[in-house]
Amino acid sequence: MTPEELQHSLQHNLAKLPGTAAVRATREAAMNAFATAGYPTRGHEDWRYTDLKPLADADLVLFPQPPEPLPSPAAAALMATVGLPPDAYALLFVDGYLAANQVSARLGDGIELSSLADSLEQIGPVTSVDDVNGQPLAALNLAFAREGARLTLDRGKSLEAPIHLIFANVSPLLQASQPQFLIQLAPNARAQVIVHHIGTAESASWTNMLTRVVLEAGAHLTLHRLQDHGPKQLHTELLDAKLAADSELELTSLDFGGRLVRNDIHVNLTAPGARCDLAGLTLASDGQHIDNHIRIDHVGSHTESEQSFRNIVGDHGRAVFNGKVIVHRNTKGIAANQASDNLLLAANGEIDTKPELEIYADDVKCSHGATVGELDEQQLFYLRSRGIGDSAARGLLTLAFATQILERTTAPTRLNARVIAKLGLDLPEDPTWRPTP
């Protein structure tokens, strides 16, 4: 759909979206920002490897009807697909609408998890156009966002268990959902959040997500993100995080599904002691295109960042990694490390990797590196010499390559199984074997 068509649709359906008068004004301002910028194209340096033409040409259903109420057994079945027990702390969204809330009534004082719709109606705007400056797809989310969640923790509060947000796409219609997730942690608060994106083989919708993280002094957030859409799904996402003094963000991002996927991660380390540790694993094959674009701004002195992203690309897959670290002027004591390691399993696969450093200060310890290669022949020979068949040896080495990232998650064994199924790996039958990074 063209920007003009999107703007026209918003104007005629604004009353269907939740929010106060101030929220409606924010929606219109965000839509104007998107209409002015338009869709990013490959003429933009940050988008040179990713073409959004399949999205721009799609005849999207922008205001889909709410799905039928979800029976409890169906909700439990969707939760089970991501390995969750029925009593897990979870919000479940189906085709963009909140379908089940198993969290809010169980949280203690000083911890609040509300639906985005309720927040927009009761509080007003939770995100401004300035918060998504220079990100037209995030501006589009701000204009159309209907559902999502807002998590806030007061000073010193901690979650006793991880909170799970599950976004499931099951409709075969080509429809758009624009979920939004805001996480605000007060000083010294701690939380662990796991976001799951899943979908059926028939789902051909577009998910355009905006996640904003605000960590005050000494706060700590562990955020795990698993994208395992069906093979027709389109997915775009911006994670924008601002870290105050001595706060820490630990992110693990996994991309297994989807047809066209673009993830933007922006982290702003604003004050001394702020630290982020980002890691990701991408599996791309069978025509998938998955692009991870990371930018870390070291604005405050004595800040640290770590990046470790791994891509495994199979038959007719394409993976993109662009990681940029910017060390701003008048800073000191900066430490930044970045690694992009890539495994190519098929001659017709493609990997594009572009690590970048922009340094405008002297007192820094920064490094970056990228590797692209096939499975190591010497390691294969070693395994074969010990009686392991060639196919199983290749499966062992491929899974070991992924395990370094999977070990950061709460369910590495289940995710190992998902990697095996996704890539069709052949492994030894010995049940005691366990991969090591």
Secondary structure per residue as TSV (DSSP state, phi and psi in degrees):
chain	resnum	aa	ss	phi	psi
A	1	M	-	360.0	141.6
A	2	T	-	-75.2	158.6
A	3	P	H	-56.0	-35.2
A	4	E	H	-65.7	-41.5
A	5	E	H	-66.2	-38.3
A	6	L	H	-64.7	-43.4
A	7	Q	H	-63.8	-42.0
A	8	H	H	-62.6	-42.9
A	9	S	H	-63.8	-41.5
A	10	L	H	-62.9	-44.9
A	11	Q	H	-59.4	-36.6
A	12	H	H	-87.3	-8.6
A	13	N	H	-127.3	12.9
A	14	L	G	-58.1	-36.2
A	15	A	G	-66.8	-18.1
A	16	K	G	-79.0	-14.3
A	17	L	S	-94.4	145.7
A	18	P	-	-73.2	155.7
A	19	G	-	135.2	160.0
A	20	T	-	-78.1	179.7
A	21	A	H	-61.1	-36.5
A	22	A	H	-65.8	-36.4
A	23	V	H	-64.9	-41.8
A	24	R	H	-62.8	-38.1
A	25	A	H	-65.0	-39.8
A	26	T	H	-63.8	-40.8
A	27	R	H	-59.5	-45.5
A	28	E	H	-66.0	-38.9
A	29	A	H	-66.2	-39.9
A	30	A	H	-66.2	-39.8
A	31	M	H	-64.6	-38.5
A	32	N	H	-63.8	-38.5
A	33	A	H	-63.8	-41.9
A	34	F	H	-67.4	-42.5
A	35	A	H	-62.1	-34.9
A	36	T	H	-69.8	-42.4
A	37	A	H	-81.5	-38.3
A	38	G	-	74.7	-178.5
A	39	Y	S	-67.6	139.6
A	40	P	-	-60.5	142.4
A	41	T	-	-122.2	171.6
A	42	R	T	-69.6	-7.9
A	43	G	T	-72.5	-17.6
A	44	H	S	-83.1	134.1
A	45	E	G	-57.1	-39.2
A	46	D	G	-70.8	-10.6
A	47	W	G	-122.1	20.9
A	48	R	T	-65.4	-24.4
A	49	Y	T	-99.2	-8.0
A	50	T	-	-126.2	124.1
A	51	D	-	-105.0	119.4
A	52	L	-	-90.4	13.9
A	53	K	H	-57.4	-39.9
A	54	P	H	-57.5	-31.3
A	55	L	H	-78.1	-46.9
A	56	A	H	-63.7	-30.2
A	57	D	T	-86.4	-9.8
A	58	A	-	-73.3	140.5
A	59	D	-	-91.6	85.4
A	60	L	-	-83.6	145.9
A	61	V	B	-88.8	107.2
A	62	L	S	-85.1	-24.6
A	63	F	S	-127.7	71.0
A	64	P	-	-67.6	154.5
A	65	Q	-	-70.5	146.0
A	66	P	-	-60.5	141.4
A	67	P	-	-68.0	164.7
A	68	E	-	-61.4	148.7
A	69	P	-	-52.0	138.7
A	70	L	-	-91.6	117.5
A	71	P	-	-61.0	152.9
A	72	S	H	-55.3	-42.7
A	73	P	H	-62.0	-35.8
A	74	A	H	-68.6	-40.4
A	75	A	H	-63.0	-42.9
A	76	A	H	-62.9	-36.9
A	77	A	H	-66.3	-40.4
A	78	L	H	-65.5	-39.5
A	79	M	H	-65.1	-35.7
A	80	A	H	-66.8	-27.1
A	81	T	H	-65.6	-22.6
A	82	V	T	-105.6	15.3
A	83	G	T	80.9	21.6
A	84	L	-	-98.1	139.6
A	85	P	-	-73.4	162.5
A	86	P	T	-61.7	-23.2
A	87	D	T	-98.3	13.1
A	88	A	S	-65.9	152.3
A	89	Y	-	-72.4	105.7
A	90	A	E	-149.1	142.5
A	91	L	E	-109.7	130.9
A	92	L	E	-116.1	124.6
A	93	F	E	-114.4	132.8
A	94	V	E	-120.3	120.1
A	95	D	T	50.3	40.6
A	96	G	T	89.5	-1.9
A	97	Y	E	-117.4	142.9
A	98	L	E	-67.2	123.3
A	99	A	E	-111.7	-26.0
A	100	A	E	-156.4	139.2
A	101	N	E	-127.5	108.2
A	102	Q	-	-114.3	30.5
A	103	V	S	-125.7	-56.3
A	104	S	G	-51.6	-42.9
A	105	A	G	-71.6	-9.1
A	106	R	G	-107.8	1.5
A	107	L	-	-87.8	149.8
A	108	G	-	-84.5	-177.8
A	109	D	T	-62.0	142.5
A	110	G	T	83.3	2.7
A	111	I	E	-127.1	125.0
A	112	E	E	-132.2	131.9
A	113	L	E	-127.7	113.1
A	114	S	E	-123.7	157.2
A	115	S	E	-71.3	152.2
A	116	L	H	-61.1	-40.2
A	117	A	H	-58.6	-44.2
A	118	D	H	-64.4	-40.9
A	119	S	H	-63.6	-42.1
A	120	L	H	-65.8	-34.1
A	121	E	H	-77.1	-35.8
A	122	Q	H	-99.0	-30.1
A	123	I	T	-106.0	-37.4
A	124	G	-	106.0	-158.7
A	125	P	-	-60.3	132.1
A	126	V	S	-106.6	-8.3
A	127	T	S	-142.6	139.3
A	128	S	-	-106.2	166.4
A	129	V	G	-62.5	-34.2
A	130	D	G	-63.5	-27.9
A	131	D	G	-67.3	-21.6
A	132	V	G	-118.7	27.4
A	133	N	T	-57.6	129.2
A	134	G	T	82.1	6.8
A	135	Q	-	-123.5	87.3
A	136	P	H	-62.5	-35.5
A	137	L	H	-70.3	-34.0
A	138	A	H	-68.0	-36.2
A	139	A	H	-62.5	-38.4
A	140	L	H	-63.9	-39.9
A	141	N	H	-59.2	-45.4
A	142	L	H	-60.8	-33.1
A	143	A	H	-72.8	-39.4
A	144	F	H	-107.3	-5.2
A	145	A	-	-55.9	130.0
A	146	R	-	-116.9	-40.6
A	147	E	-	-134.7	170.3
A	148	G	E	149.6	-149.3
A	149	A	E	-152.1	159.1
A	150	R	E	-133.2	117.9
A	151	L	E	-112.8	125.4
A	152	T	E	-131.3	137.3
A	153	L	E	-124.3	132.6
A	154	D	-	-75.5	173.5
A	155	R	T	-52.6	128.5
A	156	G	T	74.5	0.8
A	157	K	-	-80.3	152.0
A	158	S	B	-137.0	144.1
A	159	L	-	-78.6	136.4
A	160	E	S	-81.0	-16.7
A	161	A	S	-150.2	156.2
A	162	P	-	-63.4	145.7
A	163	I	E	-98.7	132.3
A	164	H	E	-109.7	131.0
A	165	L	E	-112.3	122.9
A	166	I	E	-115.4	119.9
A	167	F	E	-110.3	108.5
A	168	A	E	-109.7	130.0
A	169	N	E	-109.9	118.6
A	170	V	-	-124.5	-15.6
A	171	S	-	-74.7	140.0
A	172	P	-	-79.4	-6.3
A	173	L	S	-71.3	149.4
A	174	L	-	-83.6	83.7
A	175	Q	B	-119.6	161.6
A	176	A	E	-110.7	136.4
A	177	S	E	-123.1	142.3
A	178	Q	-	-126.9	67.5
A	179	P	-	-70.8	150.6
A	180	Q	E	-135.0	138.3
A	181	F	E	-135.1	121.6
A	182	L	E	-116.2	126.3
A	183	I	E	-119.1	121.4
A	184	Q	E	-126.8	115.3
A	185	L	E	-113.1	122.8
A	186	A	-	-72.8	173.0
A	187	P	T	-50.8	132.0
A	188	N	T	64.5	15.6
A	189	A	-	-81.4	156.4
A	190	R	E	-137.7	139.1
A	191	A	E	-151.5	152.3
A	192	Q	E	-125.9	127.4
A	193	V	E	-130.9	137.8
A	194	I	E	-125.1	122.8
A	195	V	E	-110.2	126.0
A	196	H	E	-114.6	132.0
A	197	H	E	-115.6	119.0
A	198	I	E	-132.9	162.7
A	199	G	E	-165.2	160.2
A	200	T	-	-83.3	167.2
A	201	A	T	-64.8	-26.0
A	202	E	T	-85.2	-19.0
A	203	S	-	-68.3	128.4
A	204	A	-	-127.7	34.5
A	205	S	-	-86.9	178.8
A	206	W	E	-120.4	124.7
A	207	T	E	-105.8	124.0
A	208	N	E	-123.2	99.7
A	209	M	E	-106.6	145.5
A	210	L	E	-124.6	122.1
A	211	T	E	-119.4	124.8
A	212	R	E	-117.7	133.2
A	213	V	E	-122.4	127.4
A	214	V	E	-125.4	111.8
A	215	L	E	-111.1	119.5
A	216	E	-	-85.0	-179.6
A	217	A	T	-54.3	126.7
A	218	G	T	77.5	1.6
A	219	A	-	-75.6	156.5
A	220	H	E	-139.0	127.3
A	221	L	E	-126.0	127.8
A	222	T	E	-105.5	119.0
A	223	L	E	-124.0	119.4
A	224	H	E	-110.6	135.4
A	225	R	E	-130.1	123.8
A	226	L	E	-121.8	117.1
A	227	Q	E	-107.0	112.7
A	228	D	E	-135.8	52.3
A	229	H	-	-64.4	169.3
A	230	G	-	-70.5	169.9
A	231	P	T	-73.0	-8.2
A	232	K	T	-103.0	-3.8
A	233	Q	-	-74.7	143.8
A	234	L	E	-104.2	139.6
A	235	H	E	-145.1	125.8
A	236	T	E	-129.6	147.7
A	237	E	E	-158.2	141.0
A	238	L	E	-120.7	125.5
A	239	L	E	-108.3	115.5
A	240	D	E	-116.4	121.4
A	241	A	E	-128.3	135.2
A	242	K	E	-121.5	122.6
A	243	L	E	-115.1	126.0
A	244	A	-	-87.7	-174.3
A	245	A	T	-56.8	133.5
A	246	D	T	61.0	17.0
A	247	S	-	-91.8	163.1
A	248	E	E	-144.0	136.3
A	249	L	E	-117.7	124.4
A	250	E	E	-115.0	114.2
A	251	L	E	-119.0	132.9
A	252	T	E	-124.9	121.2
A	253	S	E	-120.8	124.1
A	254	L	E	-120.4	129.2
A	255	D	E	-123.8	111.1
A	256	F	-	-112.8	-30.8
A	257	G	-	-115.5	-165.2
A	258	G	-	86.6	157.1
A	259	R	S	-96.8	-48.5
A	260	L	E	-128.8	117.2
A	261	V	E	-130.2	131.8
A	262	R	E	-134.4	119.5
A	263	N	E	-113.9	123.2
A	264	D	E	-107.7	129.6
A	265	I	E	-124.3	118.4
A	266	H	E	-119.9	124.3
A	267	V	E	-124.4	128.1
A	268	N	E	-113.9	110.5
A	269	L	E	-92.0	99.9
A	270	T	-	-90.9	-19.0
A	271	A	S	-148.5	160.3
A	272	P	T	-53.9	138.8
A	273	G	T	89.5	-10.6
A	274	A	-	-68.1	142.3
A	275	R	E	-147.4	141.9
A	276	C	E	-131.9	145.3
A	277	D	E	-130.4	105.7
A	278	L	E	-113.6	135.0
A	279	A	E	-144.0	150.8
A	280	G	E	-153.9	154.2
A	281	L	E	-134.0	130.1
A	282	T	E	-121.7	133.4
A	283	L	E	-115.4	121.3
A	284	A	E	-132.6	126.3
A	285	S	-	-160.1	173.8
A	286	D	T	54.3	45.5
A	287	G	T	83.2	5.3
A	288	Q	-	-72.3	146.1
A	289	H	E	-128.9	115.9
A	290	I	E	-128.6	123.1
A	291	D	E	-123.2	120.1
A	292	N	E	-108.6	122.8
A	293	H	E	-123.9	112.8
A	294	I	E	-118.7	138.3
A	295	R	E	-135.8	127.9
A	296	I	E	-121.6	124.5
A	297	D	E	-105.6	115.1
A	298	H	E	-89.0	90.5
A	299	V	-	-90.0	-35.1
A	300	G	S	-95.6	151.8
A	301	S	S	-70.5	158.7
A	302	H	S	54.9	46.9
A	303	T	-	-113.6	156.3
A	304	E	E	-133.7	146.2
A	305	S	E	-143.2	142.2
A	306	E	E	-127.9	135.9
A	307	Q	E	-132.2	131.3
A	308	S	E	-142.4	107.2
A	309	F	E	-123.3	136.4
A	310	R	E	-126.7	136.3
A	311	N	E	-119.0	135.6
A	312	I	E	-119.7	117.7
A	313	V	E	-118.2	125.3
A	314	G	-	-108.0	-154.5
A	315	D	T	-56.4	120.5
A	316	H	T	55.7	32.3
A	317	G	-	-103.2	160.4
A	318	R	E	-142.3	130.3
A	319	A	E	-125.0	141.5
A	320	V	E	-126.7	134.6
A	321	F	E	-130.7	124.9
A	322	N	E	-130.5	107.6
A	323	G	E	-115.7	121.3
A	324	K	E	-119.7	133.4
A	325	V	E	-117.2	127.8
A	326	I	E	-117.7	118.9
A	327	V	E	-98.9	114.4
A	328	H	-	-80.0	163.7
A	329	R	T	-63.0	155.3
A	330	N	T	62.5	28.1
A	331	T	-	-111.4	162.3
A	332	K	-	-151.0	160.1
A	333	G	S	67.5	38.0
A	334	I	E	-92.0	136.1
A	335	A	E	-128.1	124.0
A	336	A	E	-144.1	126.8
A	337	N	E	-126.9	140.6
A	338	Q	E	-142.2	131.8
A	339	A	E	-137.2	132.9
A	340	S	E	-125.3	109.8
A	341	D	E	-116.1	132.3
A	342	N	E	-134.7	134.7
A	343	L	E	-118.0	120.5
A	344	L	E	-104.2	115.3
A	345	L	-	-97.8	-10.0
A	346	A	S	-141.9	145.3
A	347	A	T	-66.5	-25.2
A	348	N	T	-96.5	11.7
A	349	G	-	-85.9	167.1
A	350	E	E	-142.3	137.9
A	351	I	E	-129.0	128.8
A	352	D	E	-120.5	119.2
A	353	T	E	-128.2	136.5
A	354	K	E	-145.1	81.9
A	355	P	E	-77.1	141.1
A	356	E	E	-137.9	144.0
A	357	L	E	-127.6	131.8
A	358	E	E	-123.0	112.9
A	359	I	E	-121.2	121.5
A	360	Y	-	-119.5	28.1
A	361	A	-	-145.7	167.7
A	362	D	S	-101.3	-36.0
A	363	D	S	-87.5	79.3
A	364	V	E	-139.7	154.9
A	365	K	E	-128.8	96.5
A	366	C	E	-125.4	141.3
A	367	S	E	-145.8	152.2
A	368	H	E	-153.2	152.8
A	369	G	E	-162.8	157.3
A	370	A	E	-141.3	140.2
A	371	T	E	-129.8	140.7
A	372	V	E	-135.1	125.9
A	373	G	E	-167.1	178.4
A	374	E	-	-98.7	-179.5
A	375	L	-	-62.8	142.1
A	376	D	-	-70.4	122.0
A	377	E	H	-65.2	-34.7
A	378	Q	H	-66.5	-40.5
A	379	Q	H	-66.3	-39.6
A	380	L	H	-61.5	-43.7
A	381	F	H	-61.4	-41.8
A	382	Y	H	-59.6	-46.8
A	383	L	H	-67.1	-41.2
A	384	R	H	-64.4	-34.3
A	385	S	H	-68.5	-13.8
A	386	R	T	-105.2	22.0
A	387	G	T	87.5	8.9
A	388	I	-	-92.8	129.5
A	389	G	-	-63.3	161.1
A	390	D	H	-60.3	-45.2
A	391	S	H	-64.1	-44.3
A	392	A	H	-66.0	-37.4
A	393	A	H	-62.1	-41.9
A	394	R	H	-64.7	-39.4
A	395	G	H	-63.5	-41.8
A	396	L	H	-60.4	-47.9
A	397	L	H	-67.6	-37.3
A	398	T	H	-65.8	-45.4
A	399	L	H	-66.5	-36.8
A	400	A	H	-62.4	-36.1
A	401	F	H	-62.4	-36.8
A	402	A	H	-79.9	-25.6
A	403	T	H	-63.6	-32.0
A	404	Q	H	-56.7	-37.0
A	405	I	H	-82.5	-42.1
A	406	L	H	-62.9	-30.4
A	407	E	T	-64.0	-16.3
A	408	R	T	-76.9	-15.6
A	409	T	S	-88.5	174.7
A	410	T	S	-85.6	-11.0
A	411	A	-	-138.8	61.2
A	412	P	H	-62.9	-34.1
A	413	T	H	-65.2	-46.0
A	414	R	H	-64.0	-39.1
A	415	L	H	-72.3	-32.4
A	416	N	H	-55.7	-45.3
A	417	A	H	-62.5	-36.6
A	418	R	H	-67.9	-39.6
A	419	V	H	-63.0	-43.5
A	420	I	H	-59.3	-45.6
A	421	A	H	-68.1	-42.5
A	422	K	H	-62.2	-43.7
A	423	L	H	-94.1	-2.7
A	424	G	T	62.0	41.8
A	425	L	-	-75.8	145.5
A	426	D	-	-103.6	124.1
A	427	L	-	-123.8	159.4
A	428	P	-	-60.0	154.7
A	429	E	S	-82.5	-8.2
A	430	D	-	-63.3	112.7
A	431	P	T	-71.5	-12.8
A	432	T	T	-85.6	-9.0
A	433	W	-	-71.2	139.9
A	434	R	-	-137.9	130.4
A	435	P	-	-70.8	148.8
A	436	T	-	-122.5	146.1
A	437	P	-	-57.3	360.0
